[in-house]
Every structure is written in structure tokens, then in C-alpha cells.
């Protein structure tokens, strides 16, 4: 059983393409295995070994995919969103206790300066000729405490999850966790060496890293790495690269549908085997339209960072139920009440999971772990119920997290930024319904007495400190923010109260 990245890579035929990118020769499995070995040796030579954290800030593309694999084969990868601002890089690099930061040579990023100030080694990635091939420059010679290839229990990947607590939690995922998830996805989708996935997902997210990259490599297939999602380029890539499938969030699928008519000839030539959707709920009509337009099944799946992505999925062969996230597809999935009792089929409660792909717990956060785990089950914070056929339907989120098209936003983080504006007395960030994204970020603000501030000013202020997807799209100025009986500000249901329902 492939429980490490090195073991997972070993299954690919030496000369078969592993990583592809438009306009460049593919990196074969033999090439990727050599790259992983060379990267481990290079990192070991500058004192970085197993379980040492290497933050990666790279643009979407083949080098990001290859760096995730090659660095993860002998150390712990921590991919970060390249669009973060200096304050955010400072928080994440510090919180992760990163030993090194990998950036692309010559690329402008605030992460480089932040790392230098923190004393974190900066490694410059120099791309090679083949898609994804690279060398690393920088670092000073030192001895690694744990050199060599990673073992099953070693941490392969750490990602932060924006919870309802102000401080994002660190989710450590072991080699065994992420390889189990890759196997689960491969089995769900019947992936084989004949498959090639067109990746349009960001590679600082669990969805792109595991569903697109790792599941493809685990099956001996190829992943075609793009610079990210561009609706104008999508159909050209479909025509030139001829993938057998792609995975995306609902907002991307909806954008693709709007351009489908004018690209009907390309769609006819493309002959996709299937399409996958995850990270947010896909409206039933969109699923039906995609299947009709592309002439192939659409598989909706349910995932989260703590599960190394996939937890449930509609089957590829067999009935796919619009509005349902399908059956358990990897871990065990159950419904639990507040007291920890597993509920029978049909009853609504919290979705809980356990299995080889599930994190052992948040890092250095006993309070969060006490709340998240009950009798060995991980509480997802989502509410739902199983039907008689074992299909899971989600009925809502228990957490106050804002899910903006698959990007999770912690309202408390945004509150903190808005509250720092000199004109703001009080700020409360909340989810506002959005037709395409599912949810959008909104904020209710009470101004200080005698102070003045416009919505534009406040949004510009927030944009200086927050990644773009976290900046409120709507700011409502109120004399007072609604409170509950205990005096607690009412975040849940605020959009409805203020008439912001669509």
C-alpha cells in the first residue's frame, strides 16, 4: 500500500508523463522520481529533513505541483496563497515555524522580505526545461536532524483552516493521510495511467493538491498544470491538451457554462470521460447543464482540509443525485447528535468522519481538538442526513465560516482588520448569499461618534491587509448591530435581518 509520496510515485511507468504543461515537454515519472531524490538531498544538505517545514509561495503551474511532491517526499510542505499581504505572510511563516521559504527566482513577492526579516532561509526555485523540473538555490550547509525519504507517519503537508476562532488552526496531514485520500479519489473516479487531469484549481488548497495532482500521480496518470483558472483560456487548453477530466469548484463550472455555446466544436472534440465538482455545493441545474453540454457524467464530491480532501462522492457509475454529495468515499461517515450518539438514517445531525485520510488533530490546539473529536470521530461542523440509499445531503454549516466559492473566510479575522480603522467603533463580518459563489463576505459597521467613512474607503483599507477574497464586497453602516439575549452580536442570520438575501 502506498503510504508515502515516494511509494506512490514508484507506481508510474518510467517513461510515462507525470507532469505536463502547455508548450513544454512533459516531466516523466522517472524524471519526477529523480527530482524528488535530488530535492531531498539538496534540502538535507542545508539542514532540512523529515518533518521540517518548508513554506512554498509559487504561482500556479507545473513547478508548484512538482515542488509539492518533491519537497514533500522528504520534508513537510506548507503551500501559501501568493496573493497574501506582508502581514499575512508574517503570521503564517511565524505560526508554521517554517525553516525555509521557496519562491520563484526573479518573482516579486512580499514573502521574500518577510522571511528575511524573520530569519527564515529563502530558497530560489529555478525552473528547468521540462514541465515542473527545477533546482533550488540558497541556504547554508548544515546537517538535517532526520535526513532521507519521509516515512508514513511523517507530516507531508500542513495547511491552515480559517475557523470561527480568530486564529486559523494548523492542520497537519501525514504521508499516510494524503496518500490514502489520493487512493480514495482514484478508486471513486476509476483513474488509470490513461487519464490526464486539467488542473485549474489553486495549488495552495487541498482540492487542487490532492484531487488534481496527487490522485492523478497515484494512478500513474498525468496532471496538466495551468497558471490557474481563466475562462478565456479554458477551452483552448481543452482543445490543445485533450485531458480526460477536470475538477473545479461550482463558480468555475458556472463560468465555463456561460462560454460553452461559442465553444461547441471544441467540446465535441474534447471527449471528456467525466467532470468533478467539489469544495462548495453545486446547484442541481448546473450539474444537469454540464452533463448535457459535455456529454459525460458530473461527479459531485464533498471534501475538507482535515480529511485530506475527499469524504463522500457521488459514484461515477450509478445514480448521481443532484443536491447530494453522494456516499461515503474513503473514510467512514456518520451523523452524530450533540451528545455523541450516532443517529439513524434520515435523522439530521452533525456529519462526522474517521479513517486513514483524517488528520490526527490540530497542532498545539488541545481546546480545538477536544471540540473536534468525539469517540474517535472528527466533527466536520457541517449538518446533514443520509437517505435510504446512503446518499448524504448537507443541510447547512454549523460554523460561522464564510464559504466564498470554496475559499473559506474567518469572519473574526475580517472583524479585526475593519475594527482597526480609526472611524470604526464596531464591525461584524457575516455571510451574504451570492448566486454564483454561494456566499459573499459582508460587514455591518458602526462608526465612532462624529466620524465619517465611506464603503469604498473601508474596503480599500481592508484590501491593504487582507487577501482579495477576504475583503467585504458589501459594507452596511448601522447605528447599532443586532444583539442576542446575552448581548452577543448576531452574526448568523444578519444578512436576512438586513434584507441582503440575494
WOZI-V931880 format. One record per residue. N is the residue number from 1. RES is the residue in one letter. OMEGA is omega in degrees with one decimal (999 if undefined). BURIAL is I if it has 16 or more other ideal C-beta (glycine too) atoms within 10 Angstrom, else O. D_LAST is the distance of its C-alpha to the last C-alpha in Angstrom with 1 decimal. Layout:
n/res/omega/burial/d_last
N/RES/OMEGA/BURIAL/D_LAST
N/RES/OMEGA/BURIAL/D_LAST
This chain:
n/res/omega/burial/d_last
1/X/-179.0/O/48.1
2/X/-178.4/I/46.4
3/X/174.7/I/45.4
4/X/178.8/I/45.6
5/X/179.4/I/44.3
6/X/178.5/I/47.9
7/X/179.7/I/48.5
8/X/179.4/I/45.3
9/X/-174.8/I/46.4
10/X/-176.9/O/49.9
11/X/-175.9/O/48.8
12/X/178.0/I/48.0
13/X/-172.1/O/50.8
14/X/-174.3/O/52.4
15/X/-180.0/O/51.9
16/X/178.1/O/48.5
17/X/176.8/I/45.6
18/X/-179.7/I/43.4
19/X/179.4/I/41.3
20/X/173.8/I/40.6
21/X/-179.0/I/39.1
22/X/173.0/I/39.0
23/X/179.4/O/42.4
24/X/176.2/I/44.2
25/X/-177.4/O/46.6
26/X/171.6/I/45.2
27/X/-177.7/I/46.2
28/X/175.4/I/48.0
29/X/177.1/I/48.1
30/X/179.0/O/51.6
31/X/-179.8/I/50.2
32/X/177.1/I/47.3
33/X/177.4/I/49.7
34/X/179.7/O/52.1
35/X/179.0/I/49.3
36/X/-179.7/I/48.3
37/X/-179.7/O/52.0
38/X/-179.4/O/52.5
39/X/177.0/I/49.4
40/X/180.0/I/50.5
41/X/-179.5/O/54.0
42/X/179.8/I/52.7
43/X/178.0/I/50.5
44/X/-178.6/I/53.4
45/X/177.2/O/55.6
46/X/171.8/I/53.5
47/X/-179.9/I/53.2
48/X/-178.7/I/49.9
49/X/-177.6/I/50.1
50/X/178.6/I/48.4
51/X/170.9/I/45.7
52/X/-172.6/I/45.8
53/X/175.8/I/42.3
54/X/176.5/I/41.7
55/X/-178.6/I/38.4
56/X/175.7/I/37.3
57/X/-177.3/I/35.4
58/X/174.1/I/35.6
59/X/176.8/O/33.5
60/X/179.4/I/32.1
61/X/-173.1/I/35.0
62/X/179.7/I/38.2
63/X/178.3/I/39.8
64/X/179.2/I/36.8
65/X/-177.7/I/37.1
66/X/179.3/I/40.9
67/X/176.8/I/40.9
68/X/-178.1/I/38.8
69/X/-171.9/I/41.3
70/X/177.8/I/44.5
71/X/-180.0/I/43.9
72/X/179.6/I/42.5
73/X/-178.8/I/45.7
74/X/179.0/I/47.7
75/X/178.6/I/45.4
76/X/180.0/I/41.9
77/X/176.6/I/39.1
78/X/-179.5/I/36.2
79/X/179.4/I/33.9
80/X/179.5/I/31.8
81/X/-178.8/I/28.9
82/X/-177.7/I/30.7
83/X/176.2/O/28.0
84/X/174.5/I/28.7
85/X/-176.2/I/30.2
86/X/-179.2/O/33.7
87/X/-179.8/O/32.7
88/X/176.2/I/30.8
89/X/179.6/I/33.7
90/X/179.2/I/36.0
91/X/-173.4/I/34.2
92/X/179.8/I/34.0
93/X/178.2/I/37.6
94/X/-177.0/O/38.9
95/X/-178.7/I/37.1
96/X/-171.6/I/38.1
97/X/-176.7/O/41.7
98/X/176.8/I/41.7
99/X/179.7/I/45.2
100/X/174.8/I/44.3
101/X/176.2/I/41.5
102/X/176.0/I/41.4
103/X/179.2/I/40.2
104/X/-178.3/I/41.0
105/X/177.8/O/44.1
106/X/-178.1/O/43.5
107/X/178.3/O/39.7
108/X/173.6/O/38.3
109/X/178.0/I/36.4
110/X/-178.6/I/36.3
111/X/-177.1/I/37.0
112/X/-179.4/I/40.6
113/X/-179.8/O/41.5
114/X/179.8/I/39.8
115/X/-179.8/I/41.8
116/X/179.0/O/45.0
117/X/-178.1/O/44.5
118/X/-177.4/O/44.0
119/X/177.3/O/47.0
120/X/-179.3/I/45.1
121/X/178.3/I/47.0
122/X/178.8/I/45.2
123/X/-179.4/I/45.9
124/X/178.7/I/45.4
125/X/178.7/I/44.5
126/X/-178.4/O/46.4
127/X/176.3/I/45.1
128/X/-177.8/I/47.9
129/X/-177.3/O/48.5
130/X/-179.5/I/46.9
131/X/176.7/I/43.1
132/X/-179.2/I/42.4
133/X/-178.1/I/46.0
134/X/166.8/I/46.6
135/X/179.6/O/49.0
136/X/176.5/I/48.3
137/X/176.8/O/50.2
138/X/-177.6/O/50.7
139/X/178.1/I/51.4
140/X/-176.8/O/54.9
141/X/178.7/O/57.2
142/X/-178.7/O/56.9
143/X/178.2/O/57.4
144/X/178.7/I/54.5
145/X/-179.5/O/54.7
146/X/-178.0/O/53.5
147/X/174.2/I/54.2
148/X/-177.1/O/53.8
149/X/-179.4/I/51.2
150/X/176.3/I/48.5
151/X/-171.5/O/49.1
152/X/-177.1/I/46.8
153/X/179.5/O/46.1
154/X/178.6/I/45.5
155/X/-178.3/I/42.0
156/X/-169.0/I/40.7
157/X/170.7/I/37.3
158/X/177.0/I/35.5
159/X/175.0/I/31.8
160/X/172.6/I/29.9
161/X/178.5/I/27.0
162/X/-179.9/I/24.5
163/X/177.8/I/24.7
164/X/170.4/O/23.6
165/X/-175.8/O/27.0
166/X/-174.5/O/27.2
167/X/177.6/O/29.7
168/X/-178.1/I/28.6
169/X/177.0/I/30.9
170/X/176.8/I/33.4
171/X/176.1/I/33.3
172/X/178.5/I/36.8
173/X/-176.6/I/37.1
174/X/172.6/I/40.6
175/X/-178.8/I/42.2
176/X/178.8/I/42.4
177/X/-172.9/I/38.7
178/X/178.2/I/37.4
179/X/175.6/I/40.2
180/X/-179.1/I/39.4
181/X/177.3/I/35.7
182/X/178.0/I/36.9
183/X/-179.4/I/39.2
184/X/-179.0/I/36.6
185/X/177.9/I/34.3
186/X/179.7/I/37.4
187/X/179.6/I/38.3
188/X/-173.3/I/34.9
189/X/-177.9/I/34.8
190/X/-178.8/O/38.6
191/X/-179.3/I/38.9
192/X/177.2/O/42.3
193/X/179.9/I/44.2
194/X/-175.8/O/43.3
195/X/173.1/I/39.6
196/X/-178.7/I/37.9
197/X/173.1/I/34.3
198/X/-178.6/I/32.5
199/X/175.6/I/30.8
200/X/-179.2/I/27.7
201/X/174.8/I/26.4
202/X/-176.1/I/27.2
203/X/168.3/I/30.5
204/X/-173.6/I/29.8
205/X/-178.6/I/27.5
206/X/-176.5/I/28.9
207/X/-178.6/I/27.3
208/X/-176.9/I/29.1
209/X/-173.5/I/32.3
210/X/-174.8/I/32.9
211/X/-177.0/I/31.2
212/X/-172.7/I/32.1
213/X/-169.1/I/35.2
214/X/179.8/I/37.0
215/X/177.6/I/36.6
216/X/-177.8/I/37.9
217/X/178.2/I/40.9
218/X/-179.3/I/41.5
219/X/-178.2/I/42.0
220/X/179.1/I/44.3
221/X/-177.6/I/41.7
222/X/170.3/I/40.3
223/X/-179.7/I/37.2
224/X/-172.3/I/36.4
225/X/-179.9/I/35.0
226/X/176.6/I/32.8
227/X/-177.6/O/31.7
228/X/-176.0/O/28.2
229/X/174.8/I/25.4
230/X/-175.2/O/25.8
231/X/-178.2/O/24.3
232/X/-177.9/O/27.2
233/X/-172.7/O/29.9
234/X/-175.5/I/28.6
235/X/176.4/I/30.3
236/X/178.0/O/33.4
237/X/177.9/I/33.7
238/X/-178.0/I/33.2
239/X/-174.6/O/36.1
240/X/-173.0/O/38.4
241/X/179.0/I/38.1
242/X/176.1/O/37.7
243/X/175.3/I/35.9
244/X/178.6/I/35.9
245/X/170.1/I/32.4
246/X/177.9/I/29.5
247/X/-175.3/I/27.0
248/X/174.2/I/23.5
249/X/-175.4/I/20.0
250/X/-178.7/I/17.3
251/X/177.9/I/15.9
252/X/178.8/I/19.5
253/X/-178.9/I/20.0
254/X/177.5/I/17.1
255/X/177.8/O/18.6
256/X/179.5/I/22.0
257/X/-177.5/O/21.1
258/X/-178.6/O/20.1
259/X/-174.1/O/23.7
260/X/-176.0/I/25.5
261/X/-175.5/O/26.9
262/X/179.0/O/28.8
263/X/-175.5/I/30.2
264/X/-178.9/O/31.4
265/X/178.1/O/35.0
266/X/179.9/I/34.2
267/X/179.8/I/32.2
268/X/179.6/O/35.2
269/X/-170.7/O/37.5
270/X/178.8/I/35.4
271/X/175.9/O/36.1
272/X/177.9/I/33.8
273/X/176.8/I/35.0
274/X/174.8/I/31.5
275/X/179.4/I/28.1
276/X/176.5/I/26.6
277/X/178.5/I/23.1
278/X/175.1/I/22.6
279/X/174.1/I/21.0
280/X/-176.4/I/17.5
281/X/179.0/I/16.5
282/X/177.5/I/16.9
283/X/-178.6/I/15.2
284/X/-179.7/O/18.1
285/X/179.5/O/17.9
286/X/177.2/I/18.0
287/X/-178.1/I/21.1
288/X/178.8/O/22.7
289/X/-179.7/I/22.3
290/X/179.9/I/23.7
291/X/-179.7/I/26.6
292/X/-176.6/O/27.3
293/X/-175.2/I/27.2
294/X/178.0/I/29.3
295/X/178.5/O/31.5
296/X/-179.6/I/31.4
297/X/169.6/I/29.8
298/X/-177.4/I/26.6
299/X/176.6/I/27.1
300/X/-178.3/I/24.2
301/X/-177.4/I/25.5
302/X/-177.4/I/24.6
303/X/172.6/I/25.9
304/X/-176.4/I/26.1
305/X/-175.0/I/28.4
306/X/178.1/I/30.6
307/X/-173.9/I/31.5
308/X/178.3/I/32.4
309/X/-162.5/I/29.3
310/X/175.1/I/29.7
311/X/-179.4/I/29.8
312/X/178.5/I/28.9
313/X/168.3/I/28.5
314/X/-178.8/I/28.5
315/X/176.9/I/32.0
316/X/175.7/I/33.0
317/X/-176.9/O/35.5
318/X/-173.9/O/34.5
319/X/173.9/O/31.5
320/X/-174.4/I/28.1
321/X/175.4/I/25.5
322/X/-179.3/O/21.9
323/X/177.4/O/19.6
324/X/176.1/I/22.7
325/X/172.5/I/23.8
326/X/-177.6/I/27.3
327/X/175.2/I/30.6
328/X/-175.0/I/32.1
329/X/-178.6/I/33.2
330/X/178.9/I/35.4
331/X/167.8/I/35.3
332/X/178.5/O/35.7
333/X/179.4/I/32.4
334/X/177.0/I/32.4
335/X/-174.0/I/30.4
336/X/173.7/I/31.6
337/X/-176.3/O/31.4
338/X/-176.0/O/31.5
339/X/178.6/O/35.3
340/X/177.7/O/35.7
341/X/176.2/O/36.5
342/X/-174.6/O/35.5
343/X/178.4/I/33.8
344/X/178.8/O/34.7
345/X/178.2/O/32.7
346/X/-179.8/O/29.8
347/X/-178.2/O/29.3
348/X/177.3/O/26.2
349/X/-178.9/I/26.9
350/X/177.4/I/26.7
351/X/178.6/I/27.3
352/X/-176.1/I/30.6
353/X/168.3/I/32.6
354/X/-179.2/I/36.2
355/X/-172.6/I/38.1
356/X/-179.8/I/39.8
357/X/-173.3/I/36.6
358/X/178.9/I/35.3
359/X/177.4/I/36.0
360/X/178.1/O/38.8
361/X/177.1/I/36.8
362/X/-177.9/I/35.2
363/X/173.8/I/37.8
364/X/-177.4/O/39.5
365/X/-176.0/I/37.0
366/X/179.9/O/38.7
367/X/179.7/O/36.2
368/X/-179.6/I/33.3
369/X/178.3/I/35.6
370/X/179.2/O/36.7
371/X/-171.6/O/33.1
372/X/-175.9/I/32.2
373/X/176.0/I/35.3
374/X/179.2/I/36.6
375/X/178.1/O/39.8
376/X/178.0/O/39.4
377/X/174.7/I/35.8
378/X/179.3/I/33.0
379/X/-174.3/I/29.9
380/X/-174.0/I/26.8
381/X/176.7/I/24.4
382/X/-179.9/I/22.4
383/X/-179.8/O/22.5
384/X/179.9/I/23.4
385/X/175.2/I/26.1
386/X/172.7/I/28.6
387/X/-175.1/O/29.4
388/X/-179.8/O/33.0
389/X/178.8/O/33.2
390/X/176.7/O/32.2
391/X/-177.1/I/28.7
392/X/172.8/I/26.2
393/X/178.3/O/22.7
394/X/-176.4/I/20.5
395/X/178.0/O/18.7
396/X/178.1/O/17.2
397/X/177.9/I/18.4
398/X/-178.4/O/20.9
399/X/179.6/I/20.7
400/X/179.9/I/18.4
401/X/176.3/I/18.4
402/X/-178.7/I/15.3
403/X/-176.0/I/15.4
404/X/178.8/I/14.2
405/X/179.9/I/15.1
406/X/175.7/I/18.3
407/X/-178.4/I/19.2
408/X/-178.7/I/19.6
409/X/175.5/I/19.2
410/X/-178.5/I/21.1
411/X/-178.3/I/19.4
412/X/177.8/I/22.9
413/X/-179.8/I/24.1
414/X/175.8/I/21.5
415/X/-176.2/I/22.4
416/X/-180.0/O/25.9
417/X/-178.7/I/25.5
418/X/-177.4/I/23.6
419/X/-179.8/O/26.1
420/X/178.2/O/28.9
421/X/-175.6/I/28.0
422/X/-178.3/O/30.8
423/X/-172.1/O/28.6
424/X/175.8/I/26.3
425/X/-175.1/O/27.4
426/X/178.3/I/24.6
427/X/177.7/I/21.5
428/X/-178.2/I/19.1
429/X/-177.1/I/16.8
430/X/179.1/I/14.0
431/X/176.8/I/11.3
432/X/-179.1/I/7.6
433/X/179.1/O/5.5
434/X/-173.3/I/5.9
435/X/-175.9/O/6.9
436/X/-175.2/O/10.4
437/X/-175.1/I/11.3
438/X/176.7/I/10.0
439/X/175.7/I/9.7
440/X/-179.2/I/10.1
441/X/176.6/I/12.7
442/X/180.0/I/12.2
443/X/172.6/I/15.2
444/X/-173.8/I/16.5
445/X/170.7/I/19.9
446/X/-179.2/O/22.9
447/X/175.6/I/25.5
448/X/-178.8/O/29.2
449/X/178.6/O/31.2
450/X/-179.5/O/32.2
451/X/177.8/O/30.2
452/X/180.0/O/27.9
453/X/178.5/I/25.3
454/X/177.1/O/22.5
455/X/-179.5/O/19.2
456/X/-179.6/O/20.9
457/X/-177.4/O/24.0
458/X/178.9/I/22.3
459/X/177.4/I/20.4
460/X/178.4/O/23.7
461/X/-179.9/I/25.5
462/X/-177.0/I/23.4
463/X/177.9/O/23.8
464/X/-174.5/O/27.5
465/X/-176.0/I/27.5
466/X/171.0/I/24.5
467/X/-172.3/O/23.9
468/X/-175.4/O/21.2
469/X/-179.6/I/18.6
470/X/-176.0/I/19.0
471/X/-179.2/I/18.4
472/X/177.3/I/15.4
473/X/179.9/O/13.1
474/X/175.0/I/12.1
475/X/179.9/I/14.9
476/X/178.3/I/14.9
477/X/-176.7/O/18.6
478/X/173.4/O/19.6
479/X/-179.6/O/23.1
480/X/178.0/O/22.8
481/X/-179.0/I/20.5
482/X/-179.3/O/20.2
483/X/175.1/O/23.0
484/X/-176.2/O/24.1
485/X/-177.6/O/27.6
486/X/-179.3/O/29.2
487/X/179.9/O/27.8
488/X/178.6/O/25.5
489/X/-174.3/O/22.3
490/X/179.9/O/19.3
491/X/-179.5/I/17.2
492/X/177.5/O/15.8
493/X/-177.8/O/13.3
494/X/178.6/I/13.0
495/X/179.9/I/9.2
496/X/-179.9/O/9.4
497/X/-176.6/O/12.6
498/X/178.2/I/11.4
499/X/179.6/O/8.5
500/X/-172.0/I/6.0
501/X/175.5/O/3.8
502/X/999/O/0.0
